[in-house]
Amino acid sequence: MSAFAFWAALGIDGTSGTTRVERPISPQTKVRVDGKEGSLDDWKKEVAEFFQLPADTVRPTVGQLVGQLIRDYFLDPLKTFAVESSWESGARIGYFLGFSPEILSKGGQISALEKNRKALKKAISDGALGSVSLNEAELRARLAQSRQRRSRLERDLSGFRVDDQYSDHQAEADRLTHAIRDLNDEGVTLEQRKRDLELAMEEERPAESGVETANQLRSMYAEIGVVLPDAVTRRFDEVSDFHSSVVRNRRIYLEAERASVVARLNAIARERTDLDQSRSEVMNLLNDSMALETFRSAEKELMELDSMIADLERQLELVQSVSDTGLHLRSIMTEAESSLRAEMAERESSLEEAISLFQELGQEIYDDRSVSLLVEATSKGVLKVVPKIDGDASAGILGVKTFLLDLVCVVTAIKHGRAPRVLVHDSLLFDSMDDRQVASCLNIGARLADEIGFQYIVTMNSDRLAAAEAEGFDRREYVIAPVLTDLGEVGGLFGFRFD
């Protein structure tokens, strides 16, 4: 069918005659208006003018508005396609009812933020963004701890210099420490030796003189009545002199030994002082420097900390983004609901007319059911429209609700200058209705089309039309040529026959 084109003759307000618009099968991006070829985007802009749709309006789109006036989806009266969101449906119907598209679009902003927030939380929970914790306080504490640790390590590194001979210095410090320990051990031993010598010297006292001893002996012997012989006295004096000589020699030896110990202790003290000074110098050198391998290890740890801090900052930013989005979401939800309520109050009279029209037309079709159109602003700033008919579980009643909502929308939109004067319904809308309901709908559509001044186009099989006529619909001159039939060789659909 690439050589074929679909066309329509349109009567446009403010122009005389009709405008012929052709849409070829190929190329699909071109449109011919009165024989002049243009881009599809340019034609969309012209169609947008029929709806008085501002150029910067995101929702509703031209396609969504046309989709309600020329329906091909009948499973839900509020939707023009299966996956249309509730806020988009509300924006489209609200625009037909006279609401500001700017206020209606706030529901879309809320929906987008809500989706992003849910997607981000799910990604975090599922681990798609790594091991991210949703606990903001815990993340903040871990970040503070890591930053403090990094700062301390960086400060330590900045005060050191790399020493290639660090290992040699370390070995020298160990050697000096061992030498000082050995000296300390030797000093302890010598101090003990010195105390022992001094104690021995205290015990080695010189013996009393021989004369004194002899006199004491004579006195003792005289007291007992015995005379001490001179030979014994002389012998005792000799022994006493010998003992005194031995004691003197012993003391001289002990004093010499003690002097040697003291001299060694003094030498140890001096040597230890020198070694301690040397060790102090080496330790200062070690304190002010570090080994190359130690420095590299510290640098690696610093880089790991930088990476950890960056990751924690990213996690905290994500979690804060979720929290901030929640706060922002609540804020704009409140604002959107408030704005929409204010808009409803401002358009109360027009909105009441639409609601009343829906009820009146519904009662004309069903005199035994309660019919109502509910319009409210949700907490998310979405315009919620609910057509209600008692016992609305059947497909036939669903079709009636769609019919009534479309008629109310097109009538209200025409009054506000927001829609072209046309409404198209396919026979699918009426398939589940009984014949009396079909007749009522066709009568209502014909009457309102005459009163308001719009074209109501219905595609219907001839047998269904005859049944509606039997229930009181006056077809008059409503049936238009060509009549599609599969009788004869010249019948078919768009020139094609289906056997």
Buried (B, 14 or more C-beta within 10 A) or exposed (E): EEEEBEEEEBEBEEEEEEEEBBBBEEEEEBBBBEEEEEEEEEBBEBBBEBBEBEEEBEBBBBEBBBBBBBBEBBEBBBBBBEEBBBBBBBBBBBBBBBBBBEBBBBBBBBBEBBEBBEEBBEBBEEEEEEEBBBEBEEBBEBBEEBBEBBEEBEEEBEEBEBBEEBEEBBEBBEBBBEBBEEBEEBBEEBEEBBEBBEEBBEEBEEBEEBEEBBEEBBEEBEEEEEEBEEEEBEEBBEEBEEBBEEBEEBBEBBEEBBEBBEEBBEEBEEBBEEBBEBBEBBBEBBEEBBBEEBBEEBEEBBEEBEEBBEBBBEBBEBBEBBEEBBEBBEEBBEEBBEBBEEBBEEBEEBBEBBBEBBBEBBEBBBEEBEBEBEBEBBEBBBBBBEBBBEEBEEEBBBBBBBBBBBBBBBBBBBBBEBBBBBBBBBEBBBBBBEBBBBBBBBBBBBEBBEEBEBEBBBEBEEEBBEBBBEBEBEEEEBEEEEEEEEEEEEEBEEEEEEE
